[in-house]
């Protein structure tokens, strides 16, 4: 069954008429053709953008007032070189100057997320670790946490190891709540699948036997593993019996597909819902932008979910709107189109911030 995006499920739908029907048919046709292997004949991004253009005239007659913008980082805020471009930085600055709250919603840790927030001049809570933790910014106080109980984490770790997957458990440092440390499985079946990840965090990692990975320890922030995508998907399905939350990413930051295991109901979407309620903002007043599978819950939850031009097909299927890729300032274009232009701020200078691009890899 095809999921109808939130933006098309509200009273605006009545204004769309035949345009709405053509839009849905366009998406279904694209998805079906790709399932049949007709890759050459179709460019999904171009087809989606064309379909959305058919909605502009009707949508413009019912402009929305967004109060909260949620931005994914990798593949969305950052360009393909891992940088924030001047145009994107300027668009975020003008959006905030217009009274709209901007937050980051990411699978990344607090340390790098807070660095990016500082560069952008943000001042509101940040959602990290795919929604498992929400911290005030800049103070870094945890205002929300949903951790994985030791017994559940150990069961999940055992299931992963039995499938031949290497396992890493991530914990919040009890001596410094803004830092994390890792406990990794000794002698996994495929250590090479873990090599890319551990090359970044080797100094933070302690190796222990599988049976003591999680038991006798504090509640874990999450478990992570890496390997072939289909194997990760199969294992993720088995983990549902343990009442765990899971996220499978096709291609993460470490050169392979990733599976992350969280406490039940942890997701970017759940994090966004919690934060909006905390800030006293209705969900229809939220706009979220993302590109990857772990952004799907966030785009579904938001009043308007915007897919990047470089998004995976599953994200296109749930998005209510589409923008350019992260190589073409897609975030800036979305902010200009859905927030700044309706507010009359479409003519801000793109070079408003003279600082060079910042590398955040």
C-alpha positions as CSV (number, residue, x, y, z in Angstrom):
1,X,0.0,0.0,0.0
2,X,1.2,3.5,-0.8
3,X,1.7,5.9,2.1
4,X,0.0,9.3,1.6
5,X,2.5,11.9,3.0
6,X,1.3,14.2,5.8
7,X,1.3,17.3,3.7
8,X,-1.3,15.7,1.4
9,X,-3.5,14.4,4.2
10,X,-4.6,17.8,5.6
11,X,-7.2,20.3,4.3
12,X,-4.8,21.4,1.6
13,X,-5.7,18.1,-0.2
14,X,-9.0,19.5,-1.2
15,X,-7.3,22.2,-3.2
16,X,-5.2,19.8,-5.3
17,X,-7.8,18.0,-7.3
18,X,-6.4,16.3,-10.4
19,X,-2.9,17.6,-9.6
20,X,-2.9,15.4,-6.5
21,X,-4.0,12.3,-8.5
22,X,-1.3,12.9,-11.1
23,X,1.3,13.3,-8.4
24,X,0.4,10.0,-6.7
25,X,0.3,8.2,-10.1
26,X,3.7,9.7,-11.0
27,X,5.3,8.3,-7.8
28,X,3.6,4.9,-8.2
29,X,4.7,4.7,-11.8
30,X,8.2,5.5,-11.0
31,X,8.4,3.0,-8.1
32,X,6.8,0.2,-10.2
33,X,9.2,0.9,-13.2
34,X,12.2,0.7,-10.9
35,X,10.9,-2.6,-9.4
36,X,10.8,-4.0,-13.0
37,X,14.4,-2.9,-13.5
38,X,13.7,0.0,-16.0
39,X,16.5,2.1,-14.5
40,X,17.7,3.7,-17.8
41,X,14.3,5.1,-18.7
42,X,13.7,6.9,-15.4
43,X,15.4,9.5,-13.3
44,X,13.5,9.4,-10.0
45,X,14.6,12.7,-8.8
46,X,13.6,14.5,-12.0
47,X,10.2,12.8,-12.0
48,X,9.5,13.7,-8.4
49,X,10.5,17.3,-9.0
50,X,8.2,17.5,-12.0
51,X,5.3,16.0,-10.1
52,X,5.8,18.5,-7.3
53,X,5.8,21.4,-9.6
54,X,2.2,20.5,-10.5
55,X,1.3,21.2,-6.9
56,X,2.8,24.7,-6.6
57,X,-0.2,26.7,-7.8
58,X,-2.7,25.1,-5.5
59,X,-0.3,24.9,-2.5
60,X,0.6,28.6,-2.8
61,X,-3.0,29.6,-2.2
62,X,-2.7,28.0,1.3
63,X,0.7,29.0,2.7
64,X,1.9,27.5,5.9
65,X,3.6,29.2,8.9
66,X,6.3,26.9,10.1
67,X,7.8,27.4,13.6
68,X,10.3,24.5,13.8
69,X,12.7,23.2,11.2
70,X,14.4,19.8,11.7
71,X,17.5,19.1,9.6
72,X,19.3,15.8,9.1
73,X,23.1,16.3,8.9
74,X,24.7,13.8,6.6
75,X,23.5,13.9,3.0
76,X,21.2,16.8,3.8
77,X,22.8,19.7,5.6
78,X,26.3,18.7,4.5
79,X,27.3,18.7,0.8
80,X,29.0,15.7,-0.7
81,X,32.4,16.9,0.6
82,X,31.1,17.1,4.1
83,X,30.8,20.9,4.1
84,X,28.2,23.5,4.9
85,X,27.9,25.9,2.0
86,X,27.6,29.7,2.4
87,X,24.1,29.6,0.8
88,X,22.9,27.0,3.2
89,X,24.4,28.8,6.2
90,X,22.9,32.1,5.1
91,X,19.4,30.5,4.6
92,X,19.5,29.0,8.1
93,X,20.6,32.3,9.6
94,X,17.8,34.2,7.9
95,X,15.3,31.5,8.8
96,X,16.3,31.9,12.5
97,X,16.2,35.7,12.2
98,X,12.6,35.3,11.1
99,X,11.8,33.7,14.4
100,X,11.8,30.0,13.2
101,X,13.6,27.5,15.5
102,X,16.1,25.3,13.7
103,X,17.3,22.1,15.2
104,X,19.6,19.2,14.1
105,X,18.1,15.7,14.1
106,X,20.9,13.2,13.5
107,X,22.3,9.7,14.1
108,X,25.6,11.4,15.1
109,X,26.9,11.8,18.6
110,X,26.6,15.0,20.6
111,X,30.3,16.0,20.1
112,X,30.2,16.6,16.4
113,X,26.5,17.7,16.4
114,X,27.2,20.4,18.9
115,X,30.2,21.6,16.8
116,X,27.9,22.0,13.8
117,X,25.3,23.8,15.9
118,X,27.9,26.2,17.1
119,X,29.0,27.0,13.5
120,X,25.4,27.7,12.6
121,X,24.7,29.8,15.7
122,X,21.9,27.6,16.9
123,X,20.5,28.0,20.4
124,X,17.8,25.3,20.8
125,X,17.8,21.6,21.8
126,X,19.4,19.1,19.5
127,X,18.2,15.6,18.7
128,X,21.1,13.1,18.6
129,X,21.7,9.3,18.2
130,X,18.6,9.0,16.0
131,X,16.3,10.3,18.7
132,X,17.6,8.4,21.7
133,X,18.8,11.6,23.4
134,X,17.7,15.2,23.2
135,X,20.0,17.8,24.8
136,X,19.7,21.5,25.4
137,X,22.1,23.6,23.5
138,X,24.6,25.0,24.2
139,X,24.5,23.7,27.8
140,X,24.2,20.0,26.8
141,X,21.8,19.0,29.5
142,X,19.9,15.9,28.7
143,X,16.2,16.8,28.6
144,X,15.1,13.4,27.1
145,X,16.8,9.9,27.1
146,X,15.5,6.5,26.0
147,X,18.2,3.9,26.7
148,X,18.4,0.2,26.0
149,X,18.1,-1.9,29.2
150,X,21.1,-4.2,29.9
151,X,19.1,-7.5,29.6
152,X,17.5,-6.5,26.3
153,X,20.8,-5.1,25.0
154,X,22.6,-8.4,25.8
155,X,19.8,-10.5,24.1
156,X,20.1,-8.3,21.0
157,X,23.9,-8.5,21.0
158,X,23.7,-12.3,21.2
159,X,21.3,-12.4,18.3
160,X,23.5,-10.2,16.2
161,X,26.6,-12.3,16.9
162,X,24.8,-15.5,16.2
163,X,24.1,-14.1,12.7
164,X,27.8,-13.5,12.2
165,X,27.6,-9.8,12.8
166,X,30.2,-7.9,14.9
167,X,28.7,-6.0,17.8
168,X,29.5,-2.7,19.4
169,X,27.6,-1.2,22.4
170,X,27.7,2.6,23.0
171,X,27.4,4.0,26.5
172,X,27.2,7.5,28.0
173,X,30.2,8.2,30.0
174,X,29.1,8.5,33.7
175,X,31.9,10.9,34.5
176,X,31.0,13.2,31.6
177,X,27.5,12.9,30.2
178,X,28.5,14.8,27.0
179,X,31.0,12.0,26.1
180,X,30.4,8.4,25.1
181,X,32.5,5.2,25.2
182,X,32.3,1.9,23.3
183,X,32.4,-1.8,24.3
184,X,33.1,-4.1,21.4
185,X,32.8,-7.8,21.0
186,X,36.1,-9.7,21.0
187,X,37.0,-11.8,18.0
188,X,33.8,-11.4,15.9
189,X,33.2,-13.6,12.9
190,X,33.8,-10.7,10.5
191,X,36.0,-8.1,12.1
192,X,36.6,-6.5,8.7
193,X,33.0,-5.3,8.7
194,X,33.7,-3.3,11.8
195,X,37.1,-1.9,10.7
196,X,35.8,1.3,9.2
197,X,33.9,2.3,12.3
198,X,36.6,1.4,14.8
199,X,39.2,3.4,12.8
200,X,37.3,6.5,14.0
201,X,36.8,5.5,17.6
202,X,39.6,3.1,18.5
203,X,40.7,5.1,21.5
204,X,37.2,5.0,23.0
205,X,36.8,1.3,22.5
206,X,37.3,-1.6,25.0
207,X,37.0,-5.2,23.7
208,X,35.3,-7.8,25.9
209,X,33.8,-11.3,25.4
210,X,30.3,-11.3,24.0
211,X,28.7,-12.6,27.2
212,X,29.8,-9.5,29.1
213,X,29.1,-6.9,26.4
214,X,26.0,-5.5,28.1
215,X,25.2,-7.4,31.3
216,X,26.4,-5.8,34.5
217,X,26.7,-2.4,32.8
218,X,24.5,0.7,32.6
219,X,21.7,0.9,30.1
220,X,23.2,1.3,26.6
221,X,22.6,4.2,24.3
222,X,22.5,1.8,21.3
223,X,24.1,-1.2,19.7
224,X,25.7,-0.9,16.2
225,X,26.7,-3.5,13.6
226,X,27.9,-3.4,10.0
227,X,27.7,-5.8,7.1
228,X,25.8,-6.8,4.0
229,X,22.5,-4.9,3.6
230,X,20.2,-7.9,3.1
231,X,21.7,-9.7,6.2
232,X,21.1,-6.6,8.3
233,X,17.5,-6.3,7.1
234,X,16.9,-10.0,8.0
235,X,18.4,-9.6,11.4
236,X,16.4,-6.4,12.1
237,X,13.2,-8.3,11.5
238,X,14.2,-10.9,14.1
239,X,15.0,-8.2,16.6
240,X,11.3,-7.1,16.7
241,X,10.7,-10.1,18.9
242,X,12.8,-8.4,21.6
243,X,10.8,-5.2,21.5
244,X,13.8,-3.2,20.2
245,X,13.8,-0.2,17.9
246,X,16.0,-0.7,14.8
247,X,17.4,1.5,12.0
248,X,19.0,0.1,8.8
249,X,21.0,2.5,6.7
250,X,22.0,1.5,3.1
251,X,25.3,3.3,3.2
252,X,26.5,5.0,6.3
253,X,29.5,7.1,7.1
254,X,31.8,4.1,7.5
255,X,31.8,2.5,4.1
256,X,29.1,-0.1,4.6
257,X,25.4,-0.7,5.5
258,X,24.6,-0.2,9.2
259,X,22.1,-1.6,11.6
260,X,21.5,0.3,14.9
261,X,19.5,-1.1,17.8
262,X,17.7,1.2,20.2
263,X,15.2,1.1,23.0
264,X,11.7,0.4,21.7
265,X,10.0,3.3,19.8
266,X,13.2,5.4,19.5
267,X,13.4,7.2,16.2
268,X,14.0,10.6,14.7
269,X,10.3,11.0,14.3
270,X,9.6,10.2,17.9
271,X,12.3,12.7,18.9
272,X,10.8,15.4,16.8
273,X,7.3,14.9,18.2
274,X,8.7,15.0,21.8
275,X,10.7,18.2,21.1
276,X,7.8,20.0,19.4
277,X,5.6,19.2,22.4
278,X,8.4,20.4,24.7
279,X,8.6,23.7,22.8
280,X,4.8,24.1,22.6
281,X,4.8,23.8,18.8
282,X,2.1,21.9,16.9
283,X,3.3,19.2,14.5
284,X,1.7,20.9,11.5
285,X,4.0,23.8,12.2
286,X,7.1,21.6,11.8
287,X,9.2,21.1,8.6
288,X,11.8,18.3,8.3
289,X,14.4,17.7,5.6
290,X,16.2,14.4,5.1
291,X,17.7,11.9,2.7
292,X,18.2,8.5,4.3
293,X,16.1,5.6,5.7
294,X,16.5,6.8,9.3
295,X,14.8,10.1,8.2
296,X,11.6,8.4,7.2
297,X,9.9,8.6,10.6
298,X,10.8,12.3,10.9
299,X,9.4,13.2,7.5
300,X,6.2,11.3,8.3
301,X,5.8,13.0,11.6
302,X,6.5,16.6,10.4
303,X,3.8,18.9,9.1
304,X,5.9,19.0,5.9
305,X,8.5,16.3,5.2
306,X,10.9,17.4,2.4
307,X,13.1,14.8,0.6
308,X,16.5,15.8,-0.7
309,X,17.2,15.2,-4.4
310,X,19.8,12.6,-3.4
311,X,17.4,10.7,-1.1
312,X,17.0,7.0,-1.2
313,X,13.7,5.8,-2.9
314,X,12.0,4.9,0.4
315,X,12.3,8.6,1.5
316,X,10.7,9.8,-1.7
317,X,7.7,7.5,-1.0
318,X,6.9,9.3,2.2
319,X,7.8,12.8,1.5
320,X,5.3,15.6,1.0
321,X,7.7,17.8,-0.9
322,X,11.0,17.6,-2.7
323,X,14.1,19.8,-3.0
324,X,17.4,19.7,-4.8
325,X,20.3,17.5,-3.8
326,X,23.0,18.3,-1.2
327,X,25.3,19.1,-4.1
328,X,22.9,21.9,-5.1
329,X,22.1,23.6,-1.8
330,X,18.9,21.5,-1.4
331,X,18.4,22.6,2.2
332,X,18.8,26.3,1.3
333,X,16.3,25.9,-1.6
334,X,13.8,24.3,0.7
335,X,14.0,27.0,3.3
336,X,13.8,29.7,0.7
337,X,10.7,28.1,-0.9
338,X,8.7,27.0,2.1
339,X,9.7,29.5,4.7
340,X,11.5,32.6,3.5
341,X,9.5,33.3,0.3
342,X,6.1,33.1,2.1
343,X,7.5,35.5,4.7
344,X,8.8,37.9,2.1
345,X,12.5,37.2,2.7
346,X,13.3,35.6,-0.7
347,X,15.8,38.3,-1.6
348,X,18.3,37.8,1.1
349,X,22.0,38.0,0.0
350,X,23.4,34.5,-0.6
351,X,26.8,35.7,0.4
352,X,25.4,37.2,3.6
353,X,28.0,35.2,5.5
354,X,31.5,35.7,4.2
355,X,33.1,32.8,6.2
356,X,34.5,30.0,4.1
357,X,32.9,26.6,3.9
358,X,33.4,24.5,7.0
359,X,34.5,20.9,6.8
360,X,32.6,18.8,9.4
361,X,33.8,15.3,8.5
